[in-house]
Amino acid sequence: MYLRYREDGDAGRATGLTRRQFLELTTLAGTGLTLGVVLPGCSPAGTGTGTAAAAGPSAPLEMPFVRIAPDNTVTVISKHLEAGQGVWTGLPAIVAEELDASWEQMRVESAPAKVPLYQNMAFVPLGVHAQFTGGSTAVANSWQQLRQAGATARAMLVAAAARQWKVPPAEVTVSEGVVAHAASGHKASFGELAGGAALQPVPAQVKLKDPASFRIIGREHLPRLDAKAKSSGTQQYAIDVRLPGMRTAVVLRPPRFGGKVKSFEAARARAVPGVVDVVEIPRGVAVVARDMYAAQKGRAALEVSWDESAAEKRGTTQLMKEYRELARGKQALVAAQAGDADKALAHAVHRVEGEFEFPYLAHATMEPLTAVCSASADKCEIWAGCQMQTLDQATAATILGLKPEQVTIHTLAAGGTFGRRATPDSDFVSEVTSIVKATGAKYPVRLVWTREDDITGGRYRPLNYHRIEAGIDKDGKVAWRQRLVGQSIIAGTPFEPVMMKNGLDPTAFGGNAAEEYDLDHTHVSWTRAKVGVPVLWWRSVENTHTAYSKEVMMDELARAAGEDPVAFRLAHLGKHPRHVAALKLAAEKAGWGQPFAKQGGRGRGIAVHESFGTVVAQVAEVTVKGDHLTVDRVVCAVDCGIAVTPDVVRAQMQSAIGFGLSAALSGRITLTDGHVDQTNFHQYTVLRLPDMPRTIEVYIVPSTNAPSGVGEPGTPPIAPAVANAVRDAVGVKLHTLPFDLAAARRAHG
Amino acid sequence: MSIQLTVNGVSRELDVDPDMPLLWAIRDHLELPGTKFGCGMALCGACTVHIDGAPTRSCITPVSAVAGKSVTTIEGLATAAAKAVQEAWVALDVPQCGYCQSGQIMSASALLASNPQPSDADIDAAMAGNICRCATYVRIRSAIHQAAGALAAPQSKGT
């Protein structure tokens, strides 16, 4: 989310940060941050002189990102939220590599909320100093930081061993968690040396490994550190937290976005056995009860009168009609421009046009939003799957009149997020804190959103409309004119001052054809729609729609010119070698160019897209019977730099393909007169096991570049790859999401 | 009103509203949090438990309906099929966010208990009610086949 990296410089870009600059900045900053910063009061490691008495043989070595305990466990302190994307495996892998630990001794725990120590380095160059997880940045921004942390701890273990054994440090070796000195026969575990290591000075400089000697990073299957807990029901999520005296709350929110409480009658709700409090909070009315059942019954009995004078009352049919009109209007801001698109289109030999419509989409995380809060006069503790820890901390502090440092954030594993838990206004954390405040902090409160609260609760992927006219001249040069209409995710958030330039929100139009292909004539403009439906980043953000219209129209251009879709793309990717490599690898593995049996409604299509510094190409094979579509096989090639944990990379590609396919096949939030039409999984349908492609093959492009993200970039290509396959199979153009083959046949003949 | 039932082999007494969904009774009153809330309408399968061995959505099952019955939650899974399923889940690193996996494992172990060698179509039918938003479906399918293979192996005692 939020950030796009590019390989080559482009001073005119709204976000301004190139991939190279990003890597340089994070590398430098990472070096400065890691060394010499020690958790206050934790250990003498930062000031160690070798004489401090606090540490000793049975003490741990405690560093900001690593703790080595006398029991020989190595715990990596994760500043990032684990929401399924695998950071609780990827981050420990980086440390374990430089530390020469054994994978079996690795553990992981969440860091407390703290900046600058645990800030996301990817956003520091933008002036954002926050701890949060997003933009597929977790591994990328931790890469140098955690390599340094592992190498530093290793050097201190070696120094402790050398001192204890009275041998030169250079003769001490470390392998698989064992420190040894061959000549003298000494050997010790990390645990045995931890106390001594804590007495050693933190080295000013450490040497990082040559990537050629990596033995943990890049290992084909490094078991996930959370697999056992998550296969036995013992992984704790916020919804599982139990505190003495804790009450459970649900909130009745306005039926339309922008509505407010006018008045409410709580007598019937209070009469429900088990209900203990009914309180108004800024976002609605909370019913607090002994258990979830009573809270829900109490809420059902609550009578609230709403002030809807400022509420959004339009429906999505009306909004899309307005978007089409906005696309014809003159309020557009130019996002990208090169050459003369109008003139080139007028002289095009082949010309294609398309209008694309994308619905609102809910994240629908499996764990509905939940947070637990306990407070007293001078402190507050919050347990949640926090994705923006320091923002959540600041919000809770403001509500309670505390200082941020008086608010402790316990970041628990999240039951999915896909962006939903990264709300700049901390929506569910602010709600639970408001309930605690309104009830006088008499008891800890667990706030649970029901599925209906979640599906109707807004924070959707924005509704979007694109209109594209593209053409090819007699020399094969492409002209591309694109208008986009949609809401801004960034406007009105703390990110607006640093990420919006000249009114342009890059998370509304990034990843369009002008950025991803070498085109001679481009004109891309964006019109901001102002709608009262709250929107948010949704796994791969703008790329969920910009990649779609780009890759479908590139296919239509290739078709118009009578060229092969792969060859046509390659001809316009001269400045994008990583796109070329991924595209070629996917095509080769899928047997592109080999005979493909099209009998029985079969077809195949391809798409390629870069997002968050990672390039992904996918080939989809489909079968269309009548109006029913089955995706049989997906071949995926990914260039994410060095693949720290290849099996997690594969898992994320599989996941992103399923997530993107879910939206393409049936994902849609609609509104009628401002009311959300869908309430639960019977209406907001999502992909189920029988609809998952039987075969998904993932191939990783070999690379020596620093790692880039994998949580989101697998999502954008799947929908256009499938659409192109459907076009190949039965000639139907799919320009409206989600796919409706019958409607598409009627619309496009 | 007090309701007697057996949970994970232990006789328990619940003094709750008889209409309370079993899900909230076991989570909020028996303090067994492994069974998850996902939708409240039997649409997602996160709340799946075994009632007298049959996979059942606890979010729409009132506690009164399980009086005198035997309920097994993820915490009490102990059959050979269940062990094989859980081992395959770990071996293939099936979970991502992990939140739905209790329900997936309850459905998969019930499938293998009744059908030790399921076909892909059998897996489709048995698992279609369990949503995974991380879309771990490819690995769920593989893990069920792997667990079935482990159960069928002659040297296997199902552990």
Boltz contact constraints between the chains, C-beta under 6 A:
constraints:
  - contact:
      token1: [A, 83]
      token2: [B, 97]
      max_distance: 6.0
  - contact:
      token1: [A, 84]
      token2: [B, 96]
      max_distance: 6.0
  - contact:
      token1: [A, 84]
      token2: [B, 97]
      max_distance: 6.0
  - contact:
      token1: [A, 84]
      token2: [B, 134]
      max_distance: 6.0
  - contact:
      token1: [A, 224]
      token2: [B, 93]
      max_distance: 6.0
  - contact:
      token1: [A, 227]
      token2: [B, 90]
      max_distance: 6.0
  - contact:
      token1: [A, 227]
      token2: [B, 93]
      max_distance: 6.0
  - contact:
      token1: [A, 227]
      token2: [B, 95]
      max_distance: 6.0
  - contact:
      token1: [A, 228]
      token2: [B, 90]
      max_distance: 6.0
  - contact:
      token1: [A, 230]
      token2: [B, 95]
      max_distance: 6.0
  - contact:
      token1: [A, 230]
      token2: [B, 98]
      max_distance: 6.0
  - contact:
      token1: [A, 230]
      token2: [B, 101]
      max_distance: 6.0
  - contact:
      token1: [A, 231]
      token2: [B, 86]
      max_distance: 6.0
  - contact:
      token1: [A, 231]
      token2: [B, 89]
      max_distance: 6.0
  - contact:
      token1: [A, 231]
      token2: [B, 90]
      max_distance: 6.0
  - contact:
      token1: [A, 233]
      token2: [B, 34]
      max_distance: 6.0
  - contact:
      token1: [A, 233]
      token2: [B, 74]
      max_distance: 6.0
  - contact:
      token1: [A, 233]
      token2: [B, 75]
      max_distance: 6.0
  - contact:
      token1: [A, 233]
      token2: [B, 102]
      max_distance: 6.0
  - contact:
      token1: [A, 235]
      token2: [B, 98]
      max_distance: 6.0
  - contact:
      token1: [A, 240]
      token2: [B, 33]
      max_distance: 6.0
  - contact:
      token1: [A, 291]
      token2: [B, 28]
      max_distance: 6.0
  - contact:
      token1: [A, 292]
      token2: [B, 24]
      max_distance: 6.0
  - contact:
      token1: [A, 292]
      token2: [B, 28]
      max_distance: 6.0
  - contact:
      token1: [A, 293]
      token2: [B, 20]
      max_distance: 6.0
  - contact:
      token1: [A, 293]
      token2: [B, 24]
      max_distance: 6.0
  - contact:
      token1: [A, 366]
      token2: [B, 38]
      max_distance: 6.0
  - contact:
      token1: [A, 366]
      token2: [B, 99]
      max_distance: 6.0
  - contact:
      token1: [A, 366]
      token2: [B, 100]
      max_distance: 6.0
  - contact:
      token1: [A, 366]
      token2: [B, 133]
      max_distance: 6.0
  - contact:
      token1: [A, 367]
      token2: [B, 99]
      max_distance: 6.0
  - contact:
      token1: [A, 415]
      token2: [B, 97]
      max_distance: 6.0
  - contact:
      token1: [A, 415]
      token2: [B, 99]
      max_distance: 6.0
  - contact:
      token1: [A, 416]
      token2: [B, 97]
      max_distance: 6.0
  - contact:
      token1: [A, 416]
      token2: [B, 133]
      max_distance: 6.0
  - contact:
      token1: [A, 451]
      token2: [B, 39]
      max_distance: 6.0
  - contact:
      token1: [A, 654]
      token2: [B, 138]
      max_distance: 6.0
  - contact:
      token1: [A, 655]
      token2: [B, 96]
      max_distance: 6.0
  - contact:
      token1: [A, 655]
      token2: [B, 134]
      max_distance: 6.0
  - contact:
      token1: [A, 655]
      token2: [B, 135]
      max_distance: 6.0
  - contact:
      token1: [A, 658]
      token2: [B, 135]
      max_distance: 6.0
  - contact:
      token1: [A, 659]
      token2: [B, 135]
      max_distance: 6.0
  - contact:
      token1: [A, 680]
      token2: [B, 39]
      max_distance: 6.0
  - contact:
      token1: [A, 680]
      token2: [B, 41]
      max_distance: 6.0
  - contact:
      token1: [A, 680]
      token2: [B, 43]
      max_distance: 6.0
  - contact:
      token1: [A, 681]
      token2: [B, 39]
      max_distance: 6.0
  - contact:
      token1: [A, 681]
      token2: [B, 43]
      max_distance: 6.0
  - contact:
      token1: [A, 681]
      token2: [B, 44]
      max_distance: 6.0
  - contact:
      token1: [A, 682]
      token2: [B, 43]
      max_distance: 6.0
  - contact:
      token1: [A, 686]
      token2: [B, 131]
      max_distance: 6.0
  - contact:
      token1: [A, 688]
      token2: [B, 128]
      max_distance: 6.0
  - contact:
      token1: [A, 689]
      token2: [B, 127]
      max_distance: 6.0
  - contact:
      token1: [A, 689]
      token2: [B, 128]
      max_distance: 6.0
  - contact:
      token1: [A, 689]
      token2: [B, 137]
      max_distance: 6.0
  - contact:
      token1: [A, 690]
      token2: [B, 124]
      max_distance: 6.0
  - contact:
      token1: [A, 690]
      token2: [B, 128]
      max_distance: 6.0
  - contact:
      token1: [A, 692]
      token2: [B, 137]
      max_distance: 6.0
  - contact:
      token1: [A, 696]
      token2: [B, 138]
      max_distance: 6.0
